[in-house]
């Protein structure tokens, strides 16, 4: 069974208010939406081609060995800079390394 390529949005006739949306229409919408999402992810991943690496919250917590609330506090008080893309919070790996080094120095100073 060979699958047909979906028509481009410009090739489809416009929908009227009294028209019923079919399963085929929904499947077509799903395909278009998935293609757009894939394009956005590709664009997102290439936009950081400057060599910097970014960590998600779980990865940052693992590196810092801290609780979720601690990471939230550090984010809120500016200890760790972050960026938010959609619903995902990203941390610069460089900033995480700086915090790790600062914590290491503080621990050494506190040990007699």
LOKOL-429952 format. One record per residue: residue number from 0; residue in three letters; x, y, z of N, C-alpha, C in turn. Coordinates in nm, 2 decimals, m for minus. Each point is the difference from the previous one (the first is absolute). Example, Ala and Ser with C-alpha at 12.3 -4.5 7.8 and 13.67 -1.06 7.14 Angstrom:
% LOKOL-429952
i->0 | aa->ALA | nx->1.32 | ny->m0.57 | nz->0.78 | cax->m0.09 | cay->0.12 | caz->0.00 | cx->0.09 | cy->0.12 | cz->0.00;
i->1 | aa->SER | nx->m0.04 | ny->0.11 | nz->m0.07 | cax->0.09 | cay->0.11 | caz->0.00 | cx->m0.08 | cy->0.11 | cz->0.08;
This chain:
% LOKOL-429952
i->0 | aa->UNK | nx->0.08 | ny->m0.12 | nz->0.00 | cax->m0.08 | cay->0.12 | caz->0.00 | cx->0.09 | cy->0.12 | cz->0.00;
i->1 | aa->UNK | nx->m0.01 | ny->0.08 | nz->m0.10 | cax->0.08 | cay->0.12 | caz->m0.02 | cx->m0.07 | cy->0.12 | cz->0.06;
i->2 | aa->UNK | nx->0.06 | ny->0.08 | nz->0.08 | cax->m0.06 | cay->0.11 | caz->0.06 | cx->0.02 | cy->0.13 | cz->m0.08;
i->3 | aa->UNK | nx->m0.11 | ny->0.07 | nz->m0.02 | cax->0.01 | cay->0.12 | caz->m0.08 | cx->0.06 | cy->0.11 | cz->0.09;
i->4 | aa->UNK | nx->0.07 | ny->0.09 | nz->m0.07 | cax->0.05 | cay->0.12 | caz->0.08 | cx->m0.12 | cy->0.09 | cz->0.02;
i->5 | aa->UNK | nx->m0.01 | ny->0.07 | nz->0.11 | cax->m0.11 | cay->0.09 | caz->0.03 | cx->0.01 | cy->0.12 | cz->m0.09;
i->6 | aa->UNK | nx->m0.12 | ny->0.05 | nz->m0.03 | cax->0.00 | cay->0.12 | caz->m0.08 | cx->0.05 | cy->0.12 | cz->0.08;
i->7 | aa->UNK | nx->0.07 | ny->0.10 | nz->m0.06 | cax->0.05 | cay->0.11 | caz->0.07 | cx->m0.12 | cy->0.09 | cz->0.04;
i->8 | aa->UNK | nx->0.01 | ny->0.07 | nz->0.11 | cax->m0.11 | cay->0.08 | caz->0.05 | cx->m0.06 | cy->0.09 | cz->m0.11;
i->9 | aa->UNK | nx->0.09 | ny->0.05 | nz->m0.09 | cax->m0.05 | cay->0.10 | caz->m0.10 | cx->m0.09 | cy->m0.08 | cz->m0.11;
i->10 | aa->UNK | nx->0.02 | ny->m0.13 | nz->m0.01 | cax->m0.07 | cay->m0.08 | caz->m0.10 | cx->m0.14 | cy->m0.04 | cz->0.05;
i->11 | aa->UNK | nx->m0.02 | ny->0.00 | nz->0.13 | cax->m0.13 | cay->m0.04 | caz->0.05 | cx->m0.10 | cy->0.12 | cz->m0.01;
i->12 | aa->UNK | nx->m0.13 | ny->m0.04 | nz->m0.03 | cax->m0.10 | cay->0.10 | caz->0.00 | cx->m0.03 | cy->0.05 | cz->0.14;
i->13 | aa->UNK | nx->m0.03 | ny->0.13 | nz->0.02 | cax->m0.03 | cay->0.05 | caz->0.13 | cx->m0.12 | cy->m0.07 | cz->0.07;
i->14 | aa->UNK | nx->0.00 | ny->m0.01 | nz->0.13 | cax->m0.11 | cay->m0.06 | caz->0.07 | cx->m0.10 | cy->0.10 | cz->0.03;
i->15 | aa->UNK | nx->m0.13 | ny->m0.04 | nz->0.00 | cax->m0.11 | cay->0.09 | caz->0.04 | cx->m0.04 | cy->m0.04 | cz->0.14;
i->16 | aa->UNK | nx->m0.07 | ny->0.09 | nz->0.07 | cax->m0.05 | cay->m0.03 | caz->0.14 | cx->m0.09 | cy->m0.12 | cz->0.00;
i->17 | aa->UNK | nx->m0.08 | ny->m0.02 | nz->m0.10 | cax->m0.10 | cay->m0.11 | caz->0.01 | cx->0.06 | cy->m0.14 | cz->m0.05;
i->18 | aa->UNK | nx->0.13 | ny->0.00 | nz->m0.03 | cax->0.06 | cay->m0.13 | caz->m0.04 | cx->0.04 | cy->m0.08 | cz->0.12;
i->19 | aa->UNK | nx->0.00 | ny->m0.13 | nz->m0.02 | cax->0.04 | cay->m0.09 | caz->0.10 | cx->0.14 | cy->m0.04 | cz->m0.02;
i->20 | aa->UNK | nx->0.08 | ny->m0.01 | nz->0.11 | cax->0.14 | cay->m0.04 | caz->m0.01 | cx->0.00 | cy->m0.15 | cz->0.00;
i->21 | aa->UNK | nx->0.07 | ny->m0.06 | nz->m0.10 | cax->0.00 | cay->m0.15 | caz->m0.01 | cx->0.13 | cy->m0.05 | cz->0.07;
i->22 | aa->UNK | nx->0.00 | ny->m0.13 | nz->0.01 | cax->0.12 | cay->m0.07 | caz->0.06 | cx->0.12 | cy->0.03 | cz->m0.09;
i->23 | aa->UNK | nx->m0.02 | ny->0.00 | nz->m0.13 | cax->0.11 | cay->0.03 | caz->m0.10 | cx->0.05 | cy->0.14 | cz->0.02;
i->24 | aa->UNK | nx->m0.09 | ny->0.10 | nz->0.03 | cax->0.05 | cay->0.13 | caz->0.03 | cx->0.08 | cy->0.01 | cz->0.12;
i->25 | aa->UNK | nx->m0.04 | ny->m0.08 | nz->0.11 | cax->0.08 | cay->0.00 | caz->0.12 | cx->0.13 | cy->m0.06 | cz->m0.02;
i->26 | aa->UNK | nx->0.01 | ny->m0.11 | nz->m0.07 | cax->0.13 | cay->m0.07 | caz->m0.03 | cx->0.09 | cy->0.09 | cz->m0.08;
i->27 | aa->UNK | nx->m0.05 | ny->0.07 | nz->m0.09 | cax->0.08 | cay->0.10 | caz->m0.08 | cx->0.05 | cy->0.11 | cz->0.09;
i->28 | aa->UNK | nx->m0.08 | ny->0.05 | nz->0.09 | cax->0.04 | cay->0.10 | caz->0.09 | cx->0.11 | cy->m0.05 | cz->0.09;
i->29 | aa->UNK | nx->m0.02 | ny->m0.12 | nz->0.05 | cax->0.10 | cay->m0.07 | caz->0.08 | cx->0.14 | cy->0.00 | cz->m0.07;
i->30 | aa->UNK | nx->0.00 | ny->m0.05 | nz->m0.12 | cax->0.12 | cay->m0.01 | caz->m0.08 | cx->0.07 | cy->0.14 | cz->m0.02;
i->31 | aa->UNK | nx->m0.08 | ny->0.10 | nz->m0.03 | cax->0.05 | cay->0.13 | caz->m0.02 | cx->0.06 | cy->0.06 | cz->0.13;
i->32 | aa->UNK | nx->m0.07 | ny->m0.03 | nz->0.11 | cax->0.05 | cay->0.05 | caz->0.13 | cx->0.13 | cy->m0.07 | cz->0.04;
i->33 | aa->UNK | nx->0.00 | ny->m0.13 | nz->m0.02 | cax->0.13 | cay->m0.07 | caz->0.03 | cx->0.12 | cy->0.05 | cz->m0.08;
i->34 | aa->UNK | nx->m0.03 | ny->0.02 | nz->m0.13 | cax->0.11 | cay->0.06 | caz->m0.08 | cx->0.05 | cy->0.13 | cz->0.05;
i->35 | aa->UNK | nx->m0.10 | ny->0.09 | nz->0.04 | cax->0.04 | cay->0.13 | caz->0.05 | cx->0.08 | cy->m0.01 | cz->0.14;
i->36 | aa->UNK | nx->m0.04 | ny->m0.10 | nz->0.08 | cax->0.07 | cay->m0.02 | caz->0.13 | cx->0.14 | cy->m0.05 | cz->m0.03;
i->37 | aa->UNK | nx->0.01 | ny->m0.09 | nz->m0.09 | cax->0.14 | cay->m0.06 | caz->m0.03 | cx->0.09 | cy->0.12 | cz->m0.05;
i->38 | aa->UNK | nx->m0.06 | ny->0.08 | nz->m0.08 | cax->0.08 | cay->0.11 | caz->m0.06 | cx->0.04 | cy->0.10 | cz->0.11;
i->39 | aa->UNK | nx->m0.09 | ny->0.02 | nz->0.10 | cax->0.04 | cay->0.09 | caz->0.11 | cx->0.11 | cy->m0.06 | cz->0.09;
i->40 | aa->UNK | nx->m0.01 | ny->m0.13 | nz->0.02 | cax->0.11 | cay->m0.07 | caz->0.08 | cx->0.13 | cy->0.00 | cz->m0.07;
i->41 | aa->UNK | nx->0.00 | ny->m0.01 | nz->m0.13 | cax->0.12 | cay->0.00 | caz->m0.08 | cx->0.06 | cy->0.14 | cz->0.00;
i->42 | aa->UNK | nx->m0.09 | ny->0.10 | nz->m0.01 | cax->0.04 | cay->0.14 | caz->0.00 | cx->0.06 | cy->0.03 | cz->0.14;
i->43 | aa->UNK | nx->m0.07 | ny->m0.05 | nz->0.11 | cax->0.05 | cay->0.03 | caz->0.14 | cx->0.13 | cy->m0.06 | cz->0.02;
i->44 | aa->UNK | nx->0.03 | ny->m0.13 | nz->m0.04 | cax->0.12 | cay->m0.06 | caz->0.02 | cx->0.12 | cy->0.06 | cz->m0.08;
i->45 | aa->UNK | nx->m0.03 | ny->0.06 | nz->m0.11 | cax->0.11 | cay->0.06 | caz->m0.08 | cx->0.02 | cy->0.14 | cz->0.04;
i->46 | aa->UNK | nx->m0.09 | ny->0.06 | nz->0.08 | cax->0.02 | cay->0.14 | caz->0.04 | cx->0.10 | cy->0.01 | cz->0.11;
i->47 | aa->UNK | nx->0.04 | ny->m0.11 | nz->0.06 | cax->0.10 | cay->0.00 | caz->0.10 | cx->0.13 | cy->m0.06 | cz->m0.05;
i->48 | aa->UNK | nx->0.03 | ny->0.03 | nz->m0.12 | cax->0.12 | cay->m0.06 | caz->m0.07 | cx->0.13 | cy->0.08 | cz->0.04;
i->49 | aa->UNK | nx->m0.01 | ny->0.09 | nz->0.10 | cax->0.11 | cay->0.08 | caz->0.04 | cx->0.09 | cy->m0.08 | cz->0.10;
i->50 | aa->UNK | nx->m0.03 | ny->m0.13 | nz->0.02 | cax->0.09 | cay->m0.08 | caz->0.09 | cx->m0.05 | cy->m0.01 | cz->0.14;
i->51 | aa->UNK | nx->m0.09 | ny->0.08 | nz->0.04 | cax->m0.05 | cay->m0.01 | caz->0.14 | cx->m0.09 | cy->m0.12 | cz->0.01;
i->52 | aa->UNK | nx->0.00 | ny->m0.06 | nz->0.11 | cax->m0.09 | cay->m0.11 | caz->0.03 | cx->m0.10 | cy->0.04 | cz->0.10;
i->53 | aa->UNK | nx->m0.12 | ny->m0.05 | nz->m0.01 | cax->m0.11 | cay->0.03 | caz->0.09 | cx->m0.05 | cy->m0.12 | cz->0.07;
i->54 | aa->UNK | nx->m0.04 | ny->0.01 | nz->0.13 | cax->m0.05 | cay->m0.11 | caz->0.08 | cx->m0.14 | cy->0.03 | cz->0.04;
i->55 | aa->UNK | nx->m0.08 | ny->m0.11 | nz->0.00 | cax->m0.13 | cay->0.01 | caz->0.05 | cx->0.00 | cy->m0.01 | cz->0.15;
i->56 | aa->UNK | nx->m0.11 | ny->0.02 | nz->0.07 | cax->0.00 | cay->0.01 | caz->0.15 | cx->0.05 | cy->m0.13 | cz->0.06;
i->57 | aa->UNK | nx->m0.04 | ny->m0.11 | nz->m0.05 | cax->0.04 | cay->m0.13 | caz->0.06 | cx->0.15 | cy->m0.02 | cz->m0.01;
i->58 | aa->UNK | nx->0.06 | ny->0.04 | nz->m0.12 | cax->0.14 | cay->m0.01 | caz->m0.02 | cx->0.08 | cy->0.09 | cz->0.09;
i->59 | aa->UNK | nx->m0.05 | ny->0.13 | nz->0.02 | cax->0.06 | cay->0.10 | caz->0.08 | cx->0.00 | cy->m0.05 | cz->0.15;
i->60 | aa->UNK | nx->m0.11 | ny->m0.05 | nz->0.04 | cax->m0.01 | cay->m0.06 | caz->0.14 | cx->0.09 | cy->m0.11 | cz->0.02;
i->61 | aa->UNK | nx->0.02 | ny->m0.09 | nz->m0.10 | cax->0.09 | cay->m0.11 | caz->0.02 | cx->0.14 | cy->0.05 | cz->0.01;
i->62 | aa->UNK | nx->0.04 | ny->0.10 | nz->m0.08 | cax->0.14 | cay->0.05 | caz->0.01 | cx->0.03 | cy->0.07 | cz->0.13;
i->63 | aa->UNK | nx->m0.10 | ny->0.08 | nz->0.04 | cax->0.01 | cay->0.08 | caz->0.12 | cx->m0.02 | cy->m0.08 | cz->0.13;
i->64 | aa->UNK | nx->m0.06 | ny->m0.12 | nz->m0.02 | cax->m0.04 | cay->m0.08 | caz->0.12 | cx->m0.08 | cy->0.08 | cz->0.10;
i->65 | aa->UNK | nx->m0.11 | ny->0.05 | nz->m0.05 | cax->m0.09 | cay->0.09 | caz->0.08 | cx->m0.14 | cy->m0.04 | cz->m0.02;
i->66 | aa->UNK | nx->m0.09 | ny->0.04 | nz->0.09 | cax->m0.14 | cay->m0.02 | caz->0.00 | cx->m0.06 | cy->0.09 | cz->m0.11;
i->67 | aa->UNK | nx->m0.12 | ny->m0.03 | nz->m0.04 | cax->m0.08 | cay->0.08 | caz->m0.09 | cx->m0.02 | cy->0.14 | cz->0.06;
i->68 | aa->UNK | nx->m0.04 | ny->0.00 | nz->0.13 | cax->m0.03 | cay->0.13 | caz->0.06 | cx->0.13 | cy->0.09 | cz->0.01;
i->69 | aa->UNK | nx->0.11 | ny->m0.06 | nz->0.02 | cax->0.13 | cay->0.07 | caz->0.01 | cx->0.03 | cy->0.06 | cz->m0.14;
i->70 | aa->UNK | nx->m0.02 | ny->m0.07 | nz->m0.10 | cax->0.03 | cay->0.05 | caz->m0.14 | cx->m0.10 | cy->0.11 | cz->m0.03;
i->71 | aa->UNK | nx->m0.12 | ny->m0.01 | nz->0.04 | cax->m0.10 | cay->0.10 | caz->m0.02 | cx->0.04 | cy->0.13 | cz->0.08;
i->72 | aa->UNK | nx->0.05 | ny->m0.02 | nz->0.12 | cax->0.04 | cay->0.12 | caz->0.08 | cx->0.12 | cy->0.07 | cz->m0.07;
i->73 | aa->UNK | nx->0.10 | ny->m0.08 | nz->m0.04 | cax->0.11 | cay->0.06 | caz->m0.07 | cx->m0.04 | cy->0.07 | cz->m0.13;
i->74 | aa->UNK | nx->m0.10 | ny->m0.05 | nz->m0.07 | cax->m0.05 | cay->0.06 | caz->m0.12 | cx->m0.07 | cy->0.13 | cz->0.04;
i->75 | aa->UNK | nx->m0.08 | ny->0.00 | nz->0.10 | cax->m0.08 | cay->0.11 | caz->0.04 | cx->0.09 | cy->0.12 | cz->0.05;
i->76 | aa->UNK | nx->0.11 | ny->m0.04 | nz->0.08 | cax->0.08 | cay->0.11 | caz->0.05 | cx->0.12 | cy->0.04 | cz->m0.09;
i->77 | aa->UNK | nx->0.00 | ny->m0.06 | nz->m0.12 | cax->0.10 | cay->0.04 | caz->m0.10 | cx->0.14 | cy->m0.07 | cz->0.01;
i->78 | aa->UNK | nx->0.01 | ny->m0.10 | nz->0.09 | cax->0.12 | cay->m0.07 | caz->0.01 | cx->0.04 | cy->m0.07 | cz->m0.12;
i->79 | aa->UNK | nx->m0.11 | ny->m0.06 | nz->m0.07 | cax->0.02 | cay->m0.07 | caz->m0.12 | cx->m0.08 | cy->0.06 | cz->m0.11;
i->80 | aa->UNK | nx->0.06 | ny->0.05 | nz->m0.11 | cax->m0.08 | cay->0.06 | caz->m0.11 | cx->m0.07 | cy->m0.12 | cz->m0.07;
i->81 | aa->UNK | nx->m0.11 | ny->0.03 | nz->m0.06 | cax->m0.07 | cay->m0.10 | caz->m0.08 | cx->m0.08 | cy->0.07 | cz->m0.11;
i->82 | aa->UNK | nx->m0.05 | ny->m0.08 | nz->m0.09 | cax->m0.08 | cay->0.05 | caz->m0.11 | cx->m0.12 | cy->m0.10 | cz->m0.01;
i->83 | aa->UNK | nx->m0.11 | ny->0.05 | nz->m0.04 | cax->m0.12 | cay->m0.08 | caz->m0.01 | cx->m0.05 | cy->m0.01 | cz->m0.15;
i->84 | aa->UNK | nx->m0.01 | ny->m0.12 | nz->m0.05 | cax->m0.04 | cay->m0.01 | caz->m0.14 | cx->m0.13 | cy->m0.09 | cz->0.01;
i->85 | aa->UNK | nx->m0.11 | ny->0.07 | nz->m0.03 | cax->m0.13 | cay->m0.07 | caz->0.02 | cx->m0.02 | cy->m0.03 | cz->0.15;
i->86 | aa->UNK | nx->m0.01 | ny->m0.12 | nz->0.03 | cax->m0.02 | cay->m0.04 | caz->0.14 | cx->0.13 | cy->m0.06 | cz->0.06;
i->87 | aa->UNK | nx->0.11 | ny->0.00 | nz->m0.08 | cax->0.12 | cay->m0.06 | caz->0.04 | cx->0.10 | cy->0.10 | cz->0.05;
i->88 | aa->UNK | nx->0.05 | ny->m0.02 | nz->0.12 | cax->0.10 | cay->0.09 | caz->0.06 | cx->0.14 | cy->m0.06 | cz->m0.04;
i->89 | aa->UNK | nx->0.09 | ny->0.08 | nz->m0.05 | cax->0.13 | cay->m0.04 | caz->m0.04 | cx->0.11 | cy->0.08 | cz->0.08;
i->90 | aa->UNK | nx->0.10 | ny->m0.07 | nz->0.04 | cax->0.11 | cay->0.06 | caz->0.07 | cx->0.13 | cy->m0.01 | cz->m0.08;
i->91 | aa->UNK | nx->0.08 | ny->0.10 | nz->0.00 | cax->0.13 | cay->0.00 | caz->m0.07 | cx->0.09 | cy->m0.10 | cz->0.07;
i->92 | aa->UNK | nx->0.06 | ny->m0.09 | nz->m0.07 | cax->0.10 | cay->m0.09 | caz->0.07 | cx->0.11 | cy->0.08 | cz->0.06;
i->93 | aa->UNK | nx->0.04 | ny->0.11 | nz->m0.06 | cax->0.11 | cay->0.08 | caz->0.06 | cx->m0.04 | cy->0.06 | cz->0.13;
i->94 | aa->UNK | nx->m0.13 | ny->0.05 | nz->0.01 | cax->m0.05 | cay->0.05 | caz->0.13 | cx->0.00 | cy->m0.10 | cz->0.11;
i->95 | aa->UNK | nx->m0.04 | ny->m0.12 | nz->m0.04 | cax->m0.01 | cay->m0.11 | caz->0.10 | cx->0.15 | cy->m0.03 | cz->0.05;
i->96 | aa->UNK | nx->0.09 | ny->0.00 | nz->m0.10 | cax->0.14 | cay->m0.03 | caz->0.04 | cx->0.05 | cy->0.11 | cz->0.10;
i->97 | aa->UNK | nx->m0.04 | ny->0.13 | nz->m0.02 | cax->0.04 | cay->0.11 | caz->0.09 | cx->m0.05 | cy->m0.03 | cz->0.14;
i->98 | aa->UNK | nx->m0.13 | ny->m0.04 | nz->0.00 | cax->m0.06 | cay->m0.02 | caz->0.13 | cx->0.06 | cy->m0.12 | cz->0.07;
i->99 | aa->UNK | nx->0.04 | ny->m0.10 | nz->m0.07 | cax->0.07 | cay->m0.12 | caz->0.06 | cx->0.13 | cy->0.05 | cz->0.06;
i->100 | aa->UNK | nx->0.08 | ny->0.08 | nz->m0.08 | cax->0.13 | cay->0.05 | caz->0.05 | cx->m0.02 | cy->0.08 | cz->0.13;
i->101 | aa->UNK | nx->m0.10 | ny->0.09 | nz->0.00 | cax->m0.03 | cay->0.09 | caz->0.11 | cx->m0.03 | cy->m0.09 | cz->0.13;
i->102 | aa->UNK | nx->m0.08 | ny->m0.10 | nz->m0.02 | cax->m0.04 | cay->m0.09 | caz->0.11 | cx->0.12 | cy->m0.07 | cz->0.05;
i->103 | aa->UNK | nx->0.09 | ny->m0.04 | nz->m0.09 | cax->0.12 | cay->m0.08 | caz->0.04 | cx->0.09 | cy->0.09 | cz->0.08;
i->104 | aa->UNK | nx->0.02 | ny->0.13 | nz->m0.04 | cax->0.08 | cay->0.09 | caz->0.07 | cx->m0.06 | cy->0.03 | cz->0.14;
i->105 | aa->UNK | nx->m0.13 | ny->0.02 | nz->0.01 | cax->m0.07 | cay->0.02 | caz->0.12 | cx->0.02 | cy->m0.11 | cz->0.10;
i->106 | aa->UNK | nx->m0.01 | ny->m0.12 | nz->m0.05 | cax->0.02 | cay->m0.12 | caz->0.09 | cx->0.14 | cy->m0.01 | cz->0.05;
i->107 | aa->UNK | nx->0.10 | ny->0.03 | nz->m0.09 | cax->0.14 | cay->m0.01 | caz->0.05 | cx->0.03 | cy->0.11 | cz->0.11;
i->108 | aa->UNK | nx->m0.06 | ny->0.12 | nz->m0.02 | cax->0.01 | cay->0.10 | caz->0.10 | cx->m0.06 | cy->m0.03 | cz->0.13;
i->109 | aa->UNK | nx->m0.11 | ny->m0.08 | nz->0.00 | cax->m0.07 | cay->m0.03 | caz->0.12 | cx->0.07 | cy->m0.12 | cz->0.08;
i->110 | aa->UNK | nx->0.08 | ny->m0.07 | nz->m0.07 | cax->0.07 | cay->m0.11 | caz->0.07 | cx->0.13 | cy->0.05 | cz->0.06;
i->111 | aa->UNK | nx->0.01 | ny->m0.03 | nz->0.13 | cax->0.12 | cay->0.06 | caz->0.08 | cx->0.13 | cy->m0.07 | cz->m0.04;
